[in-house]
């Protein structure tokens, strides 16, 4: 998605059950803005979205 100009500034959150340092690194290399491991708490997701939308 990052290679498409219209999405270059769009926040991308990776949501996955794979939560290792390798998975987090792969997500960043793929262009993810942030990473969230499942199961996640609603409050954590809402805070993450709030931070991304305000910046």
N, C-alpha and C positions, 0 to 999 in steps of 0.2 A: 504494500500500500504506500509506503514512503516514496517509492519511485514515481508514483503518480502525482503530478504537481498539485492537484486539488487537495490531496491528503497530506501534504508535507508538514502542515502545522496542526493537523488533527490529532488530539490525544488518543493513544492506543493503549488499552490496558489488557494484559495477558491474564486470563483466568484459567488456572490449571490445577490439577491434583499433583503434578510433578513439582516438588519444591526443593530442589537441590541448587547448589551454587552454579552448577553447569546449566541447569534450566534457566536460572535467572540471567546468566551471562548470554545464553542463546537468545533470550527474549530481547535483551538490550541490543545485541548485534542485529537482530531482525528489525529494530527500530521502535520497539515498544517504549512508551513513555513511563509506564509503571507495570508492576507485577503483583498479582494477588493469588495466593494459594487457597485452594478449596480444602475443607469447608472454611468459608470466611464469615465473619460477623457483619451484619448489616451496617453497624455503626462505622466499621473500618472502611467498607465500600463507599458509604455516603461521605465520609471525610475525604477520601481519595478523590471522588468526583467533585466535591466542593472545591478542593484545592486546585484541581485541573481547570475547572470552569472559571475560577476567579483570576487565573493568570493568563 
